[in-house]
Amino acid sequence: MQKTFIFIIVVLSACSNSAQQKNQPVSPGACQIKDYFPLIEGRKVSLCVNHSSIIGKTHLSDTLISLGVNIVKVFTPEHGFKGTISDGAAVEYQENQESFKLLSLYGKNKKPTPGQMEGIDIMIFDIQDVGTRFYTYISTMHYVMEACAENEVPLIILDRPNPNGSYIDGPVLDTAYRSFVGMHPIPIVHGLTVGELAQMINGEGWLSNGIQCDLTVIPVNHWDHAKTYSLPVRPSPNLPNDLSISLYPSLCLFEGTIMSVGRGTDYPFQQIGHPDYPDNSHTFTPKSREGAKWPPYENEKCFGISRIDEKPKYQLSLALIIDTYQKMRAYPFFNSYFEKLAGNNQLRKQIENEMTEAEIRNSWKKELAAYKKKRVKYLLYD
């Protein structure tokens, strides 16, 4: 036991030093081992994690195994345990890939089955989110919460900062358009960490039949919603840097159109393009690669707009999609996926009817204000 807590002190020191070197004295929930180790010691532990689940430079699973924690199963979200599988691609595992059993929640099932929940005393969720409704890690969290509640398994969420957590914006989801890229009546940019959102899911009764998850959130130290945070690892294959993460809330809407967002290039979510876009001042050619297999317009030269040299601006903007629609309206610009990303059937009509961004924003105003009021009671950080 004494050796265990000496090790914990060393790990906590490593977390703190790493943060200070980047002038960001931020310590994610995973680093607060002294707060959650007593909850898991001597128990059969399951993890829901991926490559972003790190303490300093060490994966959470390796740290816990070093402490003698009995990890019996590891569940993983979209992109898999190593975070390298392309978006939308089913995640499947062969036996004995790791020292523990890996179970995909982005393949045959998105929710842990009763059989998969057998033999688990407690679950830990630790995955880096980027603060947008259509980023699927929070949908995986929802289903993990639901499975834990149904099988009477306590859940610990090791919280992490939200890099887009300084603002709230976008239309609130119409639940008629509920999908895996939008499960909750929250705006596109929801302004919550995963821990805060989990509390909202519980508190608002959004789990099946209003059941409650036995939830413990281990908070981030030395972070608040006004503080910028540069992620130590890319959270998914096509968000490689701070700029792409800041642009993601705005540019992801283009995934519901005929435009490419630069998947299969060095600058995904930092440019948009199409082989027939009328402005040829910027070009790129998507290529199949790890994390972007068979991207749209593979091996075709695309013309478009670049944001590559910009500094991150944490805001949601409709200006680019409105302008691009105007230039490409001769084509069938939108596809059926757009409504799922927008979370309603109005945004597409508003753009097609040539409403201004200010007019569109005004249509969100009432529901967004109600959401902001609701959000306050679930906040863990200023």
N, C-alpha and C positions, 0 to 999 in steps of 0.2 A: 504493500500500500504506500509506503514512504517513497519508493522508487517511482511509483505511478505519479504522485503529486509533484515530485521533482521534475519529471518529464513534462507535466502540464505547465509548470512554471517556465520551462525552457521554450515550449511552444508559444505560450503567450508573449514571451519576450521577442520571439522571432516575428510574430504578427505585428507587434508594436514597432519594431525596428524597420520592418519592410515598409510600413505606412509612413514613418517619419522620413525615410529616404526620398519619398515621392512628395513630401510636403503635404501629405494627407493623413493626419493621425486618426485614421478610420480603422476600426477593428470589427470585422463582420461577426455575426453570431457564432459561426463555426469556431472562432478563436476563443470563445468564452467557455472553454472545456470545464472549468471548475463549476460552472453553473448547471451544466447538463450531464456531466459524468455520473453524479449520484443517481440520476434517473435511469441510466442504462446499465450501470455496473451489475454484473451477474445475471443479465437478462438476455433473451434471444432477440437480437436487434436486426431490423431490416432498414435499408437505406433507399431513398429515391434521390438519385444523384446523377451527375454527368461530369464532364471534364472541368467544369467551372467550380466544382465543390472542393475548393482547396483551402488549406491553412498555410499561409506563406507560400511555399513552393511545393508543398506536400499534399497529396490527395487526402481528403477526409477519411476514406476507408483505410488507407495505410496508417494514418495517425491513430485511428481507433483500434486497429489490429495490434499496433505496437503497445497500446495500453491494455491489451488483453480482452478487449471487447469481443463478444461472440456475434459476429455478423453472419446471419444465416441466409439472407437473400438481398439482392440489390436490384431495384427497379430503375428503369431508365426511360427518358422522354424521347420526343422527336430528336433526330440527329444522333441518338445512341450514346453509349457510355463515354466514348472518346470525342464526341461532338464533330464527327467528320462525315456523317451520312447526309446526303442531299435532302433538301426540304421536300416534304411530302412522300419520301421514299419509306417503305415499310422497314422497320428495324427488326432484324432477326439475328439470333445468336446460335453458334455451334457450342457443343459442350466443352467445358474446361478452357474457355478463353481467358478466364481470370481465376484467382484463388478462391472466388466465391461464385455462387450461381447468379447469372444475370437473367433478368426477366424484362422483356420489352413491354412498354405501355404505348407503343406506337407501331403495332403490328396487328396480330389477331384480336387483341383487345386493348382498349385505352384505359380501362378501369381494372384494378387488380381483382381477380376472381376469388370466390370463397376458398377454392383449393390453394391458390397462391398465397392467401393470407394465413393459411394454417401454419402453426409452429412459430408464429411471430408474437413476441410479448410487447414490443414497442417499435414504432416506425419513426425514422428521421427523414425530413425533407430538407435538402440543401442544394438549391439550384439558382444561379444568377439570372434574374429577369431584367427586362429593359423598359418596363412600365407602360406597355401598350396592350390594349385589349386583344389584339389578334396574334400576339406572341404566345405560342401554344403551351409554354411551360406552366402558365397559370391554370390552363384547362386540365393539364395532368395533375396539378396540385388539387384541384376540385375533386377529381375522381379518387385520388388517394385519400382525401379527407372523407369522402363518402364511404369508401371501402373500410376505412378505419372505424368510422362510426357504426357501420352495419356489423362489424366483426368485433366490436368492443376492444379495439387496439388503440392505445393512446398515441398521439402524434406530436412530435417535437419539430417545430420549424426553426431552422437556424437562419435568421434573417440576414439579408444583404442589402446594400444601398441600391436605390433606384436611380440610374443615371439620368432618366428623364423625369425625376420626381419633383422638380421645382415648379411644375405648372400642371393645370388640368384643362383639357380642351377636347373639342370634338362632340359629335352627336352621341347621346346616350343610346345604348342598344335597345331596339325594339325587340322584345323577346320572341316575336313571330319569326325573327331571323336568327335565332339562336343556333349556333354551330360550334364546332371545335375551335374555330378562330374567333369565337365570341359567345361565351356562355352566360355572361352576367350583365345586368342592366347598368353598365358603367360606360363612361365616355371612352373614346379612342385612347386618349392619354389620361390615365386614371389617377395619377399622383399618389400612389400607394406602393409600399414595399410588399413583398409576398406575405410577410407576417401580418401587416395591416390588412391586406386584402383577405387573408384567411379569417381574420377576426370578423370582417364584414360578411363574408360568406356564411359563417356560423351565426352571427348576430341577426342577419336579415332572413335567415331560414331558407337559404338558397340550395341547400343539399336536398336530395330526394326526400319527399314527405316531411320536410322541415326537421330532419334528424340533426343532432348536434354531435360534432366531433370533440372528443376529449383532447383539447389543444393546449400546448405550451409553446410560446414564442420566445426564443432567446434573441434579444435585440442586438442591433449594431451599437457599438460604443463610438462616441465622438463624431456622430453624423447627424445632420438634419436636412430637411427638404430644400433648404436654400443652398446647400453645399454641393458643388460639382464633384463628380467622382469618375475617375478614369479606370475602367475595368482592367484588372491584371491579365485576363485572358479574353479572347473573343468569345462571346456567349453562344454564338452559332457560326457555322462556316461562312456566312455571307454578311456578317457584321464585324469587319476586321479592325475597326478603330472608332475613336470618339465621334468623328464626323459622320460615319455611316449610322451610328446609333442615334445621333441627334436628328438625322434626316429621315430615319426609318418611319416615324409616325406619319410623315407626309408622303414619302415615296412608296410605301407599301401599298397604298391605294392603287398605284399603277399596275399592281399584280392582277387587278381585275379589269385590265384593259389590254389592248394589243401591243402596248409598249414593253420593251425590255428594261429592267432596272439594273442591268449590268452584271447579272449572274454569269459566271463563266469568264469573268475578267478580274483584273487586280483591284478594281474599284466598284464592287457591288454596292448598291444603295448610295452611290455618290454620282450617278449619271443615269439618264434615261435615253432610249433611242429606239429607232425602227428603221428598217431598210428603205422606207419611202418617206421618212421625215423630211420636210422641205428645206431645212437649214443644214448645210453640210460643213459647218465650221468645226464640229466636233464629231469624231468617229470612234467606234470600237467594234471589235469582232469577237463575240462570245465563243469560247472553246470549252469542250467538256473537260472537267477536272474534278479532283476530289472535293466533295461538298457541293458540287454544281454539275452533276451528270446530266447530259442532254439539256443544256439551257435553251431558252427560247432563242430562235434565230442562230442556232449553232453554226459556226463557220460562215455566217453572212455578215457583211459589213453593215453596221447600223449607224445612222446619223442622228444626232440629238443634242442634248444639253448636258454640260458638265458642271458639277459642283465640287470637283476634286480639290481645288485650291482654296476653298472657303474655310473659315474657322467655324467650329461648331456653334450653332445658334439653337438653343433649346426652345423650340416653338413649333406649332402645327400650322402649316400654310397650305391653302388651296390654290394659290396663284398659279403654280406650275401646271397643275392638272387642268385647271380652267383654260389656260392658254393653249396647252397641248391639244385639248379637245377641239378648240376652235381651228387649229391647224390641221387636224386629222379627222374632222367630222365627216368627210366623204367616205371614210371606212366604217365598218361596224366596230366602233371604238371600244365599247364596254362589252364585258361578258358576264355570265351569271354569277361569277365569283365576287363581282364588285359589291353586290348587295350584302353578302356575308361580311366582307371587310368593312363596309360602311356601317353595317348594323341596322340598316333600314332600306326602304325602297324610295326614299325621298331625295337623297343626295344626287343620285344619277339623274333624276328628273330635273332637279334644280340646275345642274350643270348644263344639261341639254336645253333647258329653257333660258339659258344665258343670264341667270341670276348672278349678281356680283357676289364676291366673297363676303362683303358686309351683310348683304341680304340673307345669304345662307347662314351665316353665323347668328343672325338675329333669330332664326327659326330654332336654334338650339338653346336659346337663352334661358327659357323657363325651366326645362328639364335639367340643364347643366347647373343652374343655381340650386335646385333641389338636391342634386347629387352632392354638391359641395357641402351643403348643410349636413347631409347624412354622413359624409366622409369624416367629419370632425370627431365624432365619438369613437372612431376606430384608430385614430392616430397614436403612434408610439413615439413620434418625433415631432419637434416643432416645425 
